[in-house]
Amino acid sequence: MPATPVTQVAAYATPAPKAPLERTTVPRRPVGEHDVLIDIKFAGICHSDIHQVRDGWGEGIYPMVPGHEIAGVVAEVGPLVTKFAVGDRVGVGCFVDSCRTCEYCLRGDEQFCAKGATGTYNALDKNGEPTYGGYSTHVVVDENYTVRIPDGLALDVAAPLLCAGITLYSPLKHWQAGPGKKVAIVGLGGLGHMGVKIAAALGAEVTVLSQSLRKREDGLRLGASHYYATSDETTFEKLAGTFDLILSTVSAPLGLDAYLGLLKVDGALVNVGAPEDPVALNLFSVIGGRKTLAGSMIGGIAETQEMLDFCAEHALGAEIELIAADQINKAYERVEASDVRYRFVIDTSTI
């Protein structure tokens, strides 16, 4: 007989824009035919959680339970589930559904669903009910939007891979980072540190571009060959025309023209950080050198699974600081102050 459906679960939510997160309960739907009930063990704190909690990217849905870096264990499966069994180690990333019929869904780019993918939190599902994220004890997710966490990855260091990992892996693969390619990662934070690890594992020559040299030893330890401070004006002179690919992970507006000047002919500057404010651009910066200014957003389900398998093969877990749930608000302050190396992860047993 199936287990009794979970209807209310403990969670941390913000009741209103910019309000602190507090302990509460939220509803979870009964386990459907193709659903899995996940006992969440760990949930990463992503900078995008802070943007959304504070209405930085537009009007939110409240109460809001953030969290789209979810790692846990299957506690129950629906009667038609074929991909997972009770006890499996699984993860959930930034979305939990999509239309499944558009050209992007059919080719495995569900994150670009023409009708809009359903966010893991701060979204409405097909029944018009709000979705609640991973700062909670349990979640119910369709098996087709759930991924398997390989045994080679501990669940706590795997959780941030469900956003930070795939956010960097996808553009590195798309722009063919590998042997013979020079790749720069702008910012050594929650996203950037995974970019360094993955790019190095792909065989690229990796450079970190950071405001200061404060994290230089970390950057070299994580796989970078070079590390430069962008606060030093000579950096942009020394490195002009150097890189095939630059990935910007920062959430503040950049001087795009300066960074475009660091690219080789046909190079690409790809933004995965999402500043709240507009950025300026002189188009001559891309015209001269046939350069590309682009963006990238997470990855599809199949590519997310590919990323997890790659990270397990190369032992690429995130660098984390494990916290209890009652430390979430303080952790948000520290993220904004760049005072974390390199990802906060919530032990959800403390919720």
Secondary structure per residue as TSV (DSSP state, phi and psi in degrees):
chain	resnum	aa	ss	phi	psi
A	1	M	-	360.0	141.1
A	2	P	-	-66.8	153.2
A	3	A	-	-66.7	158.7
A	4	T	-	-63.0	129.8
A	5	P	-	-59.2	140.6
A	6	V	-	-79.0	124.8
A	7	T	-	-112.7	-31.0
A	8	Q	E	-132.4	131.2
A	9	V	E	-130.0	152.4
A	10	A	E	-71.0	143.7
A	11	A	E	-157.8	166.0
A	12	Y	E	-110.9	126.9
A	13	A	E	-137.0	157.5
A	14	T	B	-103.2	128.5
A	15	P	S	-79.1	-17.7
A	16	A	S	-158.4	162.4
A	17	P	T	-54.6	131.4
A	18	K	T	70.4	4.0
A	19	A	-	-80.4	151.6
A	20	P	-	-62.6	154.4
A	21	L	-	-78.9	144.7
A	22	E	E	-141.8	157.4
A	23	R	E	-71.1	138.2
A	24	T	E	-157.2	-167.6
A	25	T	E	-128.3	150.9
A	26	V	E	-136.0	155.1
A	27	P	E	-80.2	146.9
A	28	R	-	-123.7	138.3
A	29	R	-	-68.3	156.5
A	30	P	-	-60.6	154.0
A	31	V	-	-70.0	117.6
A	32	G	-	-85.8	-176.2
A	33	E	T	-57.8	-39.3
A	34	H	T	-109.2	16.7
A	35	D	E	-94.4	157.0
A	36	V	E	-122.9	139.3
A	37	L	E	-93.6	122.8
A	38	I	E	-108.9	126.0
A	39	D	E	-83.2	102.7
A	40	I	E	-71.7	129.4
A	41	K	E	-101.6	-38.9
A	42	F	E	-144.0	146.5
A	43	A	E	-138.4	123.9
A	44	G	E	-77.5	152.7
A	45	I	-	-102.1	115.1
A	46	C	-	-102.4	148.0
A	47	H	H	-59.4	-28.2
A	48	S	H	-66.0	-25.5
A	49	D	H	-60.1	-42.8
A	50	I	H	-67.9	-43.2
A	51	H	H	-55.4	-45.4
A	52	Q	H	-76.6	-39.1
A	53	V	H	-58.5	-32.0
A	54	R	T	-102.6	16.8
A	55	D	T	60.0	26.5
A	56	G	T	-69.9	-25.5
A	57	W	T	-108.9	17.9
A	58	G	S	122.6	174.0
A	59	E	-	-65.3	129.9
A	60	G	-	-96.5	175.9
A	61	I	-	-110.2	122.2
A	62	Y	S	-122.3	148.7
A	63	P	S	-65.5	147.3
A	64	M	B	-116.5	125.4
A	65	V	-	-104.5	105.2
A	66	P	-	-73.0	-179.2
A	67	G	-	114.7	106.3
A	68	H	-	-130.5	27.8
A	69	E	-	-124.7	83.8
A	70	I	E	-113.0	127.1
A	71	A	E	-129.3	132.7
A	72	G	E	-165.4	-159.0
A	73	V	E	-130.5	138.3
A	74	V	E	-67.8	125.1
A	75	A	E	-103.4	-22.7
A	76	E	E	-160.0	147.9
A	77	V	E	-127.1	148.9
A	78	G	-	-71.3	163.2
A	79	P	T	-64.5	-21.9
A	80	L	T	-106.1	8.3
A	81	V	-	-69.4	132.3
A	82	T	-	-120.0	-16.9
A	83	K	S	-90.3	-21.0
A	84	F	-	-138.7	158.0
A	85	A	-	-131.7	161.1
A	86	V	T	-55.9	132.9
A	87	G	T	98.8	-12.8
A	88	D	-	-67.1	145.9
A	89	R	E	-88.6	122.3
A	90	V	E	-137.3	166.0
A	91	G	E	-138.2	159.8
A	92	V	E	-135.4	134.3
A	93	G	-	-103.5	-136.7
A	94	C	S	-82.8	-11.8
A	95	F	E	-142.7	155.6
A	96	V	E	-125.1	4.7
A	97	D	E	-171.5	165.6
A	98	S	-	-160.7	179.7
A	99	C	-	-70.5	-27.3
A	100	R	S	73.6	-0.6
A	101	T	-	-122.9	-16.6
A	102	C	S	-75.2	169.2
A	103	E	H	-61.3	-31.8
A	104	Y	H	-76.1	-41.6
A	105	C	H	-62.3	-42.3
A	106	L	H	-67.3	-26.2
A	107	R	T	-96.9	5.7
A	108	G	T	91.2	13.8
A	109	D	-	-107.5	55.1
A	110	E	G	-59.6	-24.3
A	111	Q	G	-64.9	-19.8
A	112	F	G	-106.2	22.6
A	113	C	-	-43.4	130.0
A	114	A	T	-62.0	-27.0
A	115	K	T	-97.4	-1.4
A	116	G	-	95.4	117.1
A	117	A	-	-67.3	151.8
A	118	T	E	-88.3	115.0
A	119	G	E	-63.7	150.1
A	120	T	S	-63.2	-26.7
A	121	Y	S	-148.5	168.1
A	122	N	S	57.2	41.2
A	123	A	S	-147.6	170.5
A	124	L	B	-112.9	134.3
A	125	D	-	-81.5	-175.3
A	126	K	T	-65.0	-17.3
A	127	N	T	-96.1	5.9
A	128	G	S	79.6	10.7
A	129	E	-	-93.2	143.7
A	130	P	B	-68.6	145.6
A	131	T	-	-93.5	145.1
A	132	Y	-	-123.5	137.8
A	133	G	-	-89.3	-155.9
A	134	G	S	-85.3	-4.4
A	135	Y	S	-77.2	60.7
A	136	S	B	-156.9	174.3
A	137	T	S	-87.9	-28.2
A	138	H	E	-145.9	155.2
A	139	V	E	-147.3	147.9
A	140	V	E	-109.8	124.2
A	141	V	E	-137.6	141.9
A	142	D	E	-58.7	137.5
A	143	E	G	-58.5	-27.8
A	144	N	G	-75.1	-8.6
A	145	Y	G	-119.4	23.1
A	146	T	-	-118.9	142.9
A	147	V	E	-121.4	157.3
A	148	R	E	-92.1	131.9
A	149	I	-	-92.9	117.3
A	150	P	-	-60.8	153.3
A	151	D	T	-61.3	-25.0
A	152	G	T	-72.6	-5.3
A	153	L	S	-115.8	124.6
A	154	A	-	-66.0	145.6
A	155	L	H	-63.0	-35.0
A	156	D	H	-68.5	-41.0
A	157	V	H	-83.2	-12.5
A	158	A	H	-82.1	-29.4
A	159	A	G	-52.3	-49.4
A	160	P	G	-65.4	-16.8
A	161	L	G	-65.9	-23.4
A	162	L	G	-69.6	-14.9
A	163	C	T	-126.2	-61.5
A	164	A	H	-59.6	-41.7
A	165	G	H	-64.9	-51.5
A	166	I	H	-72.2	-30.0
A	167	T	H	-61.7	-32.0
A	168	L	H	-93.6	-37.1
A	169	Y	H	-62.2	-42.9
A	170	S	H	-61.0	-51.5
A	171	P	H	-69.5	-32.1
A	172	L	H	-61.9	-39.6
A	173	K	H	-72.1	-43.4
A	174	H	H	-62.8	-40.8
A	175	W	T	-94.4	14.8
A	176	Q	T	59.2	47.7
A	177	A	-	-65.7	136.6
A	178	G	-	174.9	-165.4
A	179	P	T	-55.0	135.5
A	180	G	T	86.9	-6.0
A	181	K	-	-104.2	140.1
A	182	K	E	-103.0	119.3
A	183	V	E	-119.3	133.7
A	184	A	E	-112.7	137.4
A	185	I	E	-110.4	119.8
A	186	V	E	-92.0	114.9
A	187	G	-	95.0	125.5
A	188	L	-	-111.7	76.7
A	189	G	S	-124.3	-148.0
A	190	G	T	-59.6	-40.3
A	191	L	T	-80.1	-49.7
A	192	G	H	-61.0	-37.3
A	193	H	H	-66.3	-31.8
A	194	M	H	-74.4	-31.5
A	195	G	H	-61.8	-41.9
A	196	V	H	-62.7	-47.9
A	197	K	H	-60.9	-47.0
A	198	I	H	-71.2	-43.6
A	199	A	H	-61.2	-41.3
A	200	A	H	-65.1	-41.1
A	201	A	H	-66.1	-28.7
A	202	L	T	-75.2	-11.7
A	203	G	T	101.2	5.3
A	204	A	-	-77.7	159.2
A	205	E	E	-88.0	117.5
A	206	V	E	-108.4	134.5
A	207	T	E	-122.5	137.6
A	208	V	E	-99.9	132.6
A	209	L	E	-113.4	109.3
A	210	S	E	-129.3	161.8
A	211	Q	S	-60.3	-35.5
A	212	S	S	-138.8	178.0
A	213	L	S	-94.0	14.1
A	214	R	T	-59.2	-34.0
A	215	K	T	-106.1	20.3
A	216	R	H	-57.7	-46.4
A	217	E	H	-60.4	-39.9
A	218	D	H	-62.7	-47.0
A	219	G	H	-57.8	-43.4
A	220	L	H	-68.7	-37.1
A	221	R	H	-64.6	-35.3
A	222	L	H	-77.9	-12.4
A	223	G	T	132.0	-3.8
A	224	A	-	-73.0	146.6
A	225	S	S	-93.4	-24.1
A	226	H	E	-140.9	155.3
A	227	Y	E	-148.7	123.5
A	228	Y	E	-129.2	148.7
A	229	A	E	-92.8	124.5
A	230	T	T	-76.7	-13.5
A	231	S	T	-73.4	-15.1
A	232	D	S	-88.6	112.0
A	233	E	T	-59.8	-26.7
A	234	T	H	-71.1	-17.8
A	235	T	H	-57.0	-43.3
A	236	F	H	-73.2	-22.7
A	237	E	H	-77.7	-46.1
A	238	K	H	-61.8	-38.0
A	239	L	T	-101.3	8.8
A	240	A	T	-56.4	130.9
A	241	G	T	69.6	26.0
A	242	T	-	-92.2	-39.7
A	243	F	E	-103.7	145.9
A	244	D	E	-80.6	-33.8
A	245	L	E	-147.6	132.6
A	246	I	E	-122.3	128.9
A	247	L	E	-110.7	119.3
A	248	S	E	-95.2	120.9
A	249	T	-	-105.3	1.6
A	250	V	-	-83.2	151.2
A	251	S	S	-102.6	12.3
A	252	A	S	-111.1	151.8
A	253	P	-	-59.2	134.8
A	254	L	-	-103.5	157.6
A	255	G	-	-78.4	87.5
A	256	L	H	-58.4	-36.9
A	257	D	H	-60.5	-40.0
A	258	A	H	-64.8	-42.6
A	259	Y	H	-72.4	-35.3
A	260	L	H	-62.2	-29.2
A	261	G	T	-67.6	-14.5
A	262	L	T	-85.6	-7.9
A	263	L	E	-85.2	149.4
A	264	K	E	-71.7	169.7
A	265	V	E	-57.0	136.3
A	266	D	E	70.4	11.9
A	267	G	E	-76.0	167.7
A	268	A	E	-131.8	134.4
A	269	L	E	-106.1	114.0
A	270	V	E	-113.6	126.9
A	271	N	E	-98.0	123.8
A	272	V	-	-116.0	-17.6
A	273	G	S	-77.5	151.0
A	274	A	-	-128.5	87.4
A	275	P	-	-61.7	148.6
A	276	E	S	-75.1	-24.2
A	277	D	S	-102.4	153.9
A	278	P	-	-64.5	158.2
A	279	V	-	-119.3	155.6
A	280	A	-	-100.2	153.2
A	281	L	-	-151.1	133.0
A	282	N	-	-94.5	117.5
A	283	L	T	-63.1	-20.2
A	284	F	H	-62.4	-20.5
A	285	S	H	-68.3	-24.9
A	286	V	H	-101.8	-30.7
A	287	I	H	-64.3	-43.6
A	288	G	T	-78.1	102.1
A	289	G	T	109.8	5.0
A	290	R	T	48.0	48.4
A	291	K	-	-90.3	159.1
A	292	T	E	-115.8	129.4
A	293	L	E	-107.8	117.8
A	294	A	E	-137.4	175.1
A	295	G	E	-135.9	163.5
A	296	S	-	-147.8	145.4
A	297	M	-	-133.5	112.4
A	298	I	-	38.2	-135.6
A	299	G	-	-165.5	170.4
A	300	G	-	-76.4	176.7
A	301	I	H	-63.9	-46.9
A	302	A	H	-62.6	-41.0
A	303	E	H	-69.8	-33.0
A	304	T	H	-64.0	-41.1
A	305	Q	H	-64.8	-40.7
A	306	E	H	-59.5	-42.7
A	307	M	H	-62.2	-45.4
A	308	L	H	-61.8	-41.8
A	309	D	H	-64.5	-40.8
A	310	F	H	-63.0	-46.1
A	311	C	H	-64.4	-37.9
A	312	A	H	-64.9	-42.3
A	313	E	H	-60.8	-35.8
A	314	H	T	-105.1	9.9
A	315	A	T	55.3	50.6
A	316	L	-	-106.8	66.9
A	317	G	-	-78.3	161.9
A	318	A	-	-72.6	155.5
A	319	E	-	-87.6	117.7
A	320	I	E	-126.6	160.2
A	321	E	E	-121.8	113.9
A	322	L	E	-81.8	132.3
A	323	I	E	-130.7	160.3
A	324	A	-	-84.4	159.1
A	325	A	G	-61.4	-31.7
A	326	D	G	-74.2	1.1
A	327	Q	G	-102.1	5.1
A	328	I	H	-59.7	-48.5
A	329	N	H	-62.8	-38.9
A	330	K	H	-66.6	-38.1
A	331	A	H	-62.6	-38.2
A	332	Y	H	-59.2	-44.1
A	333	E	H	-61.3	-40.6
A	334	R	H	-70.5	-35.3
A	335	V	H	-60.7	-45.9
A	336	E	H	-65.8	-24.0
A	337	A	T	-93.2	7.6
A	338	S	T	56.8	36.0
A	339	D	-	-107.6	58.7
A	340	V	-	-154.7	139.4
A	341	R	S	-130.5	95.5
A	342	Y	S	-133.4	-2.3
A	343	R	E	-147.2	127.0
A	344	F	E	-76.0	137.2
A	345	V	E	-129.1	130.1
A	346	I	E	-87.5	128.3
A	347	D	E	-79.1	103.1
A	348	T	G	-72.0	-8.1
A	349	S	G	-68.4	-12.5
A	350	T	G	-92.9	-1.0
A	351	I	-	-73.1	360.0
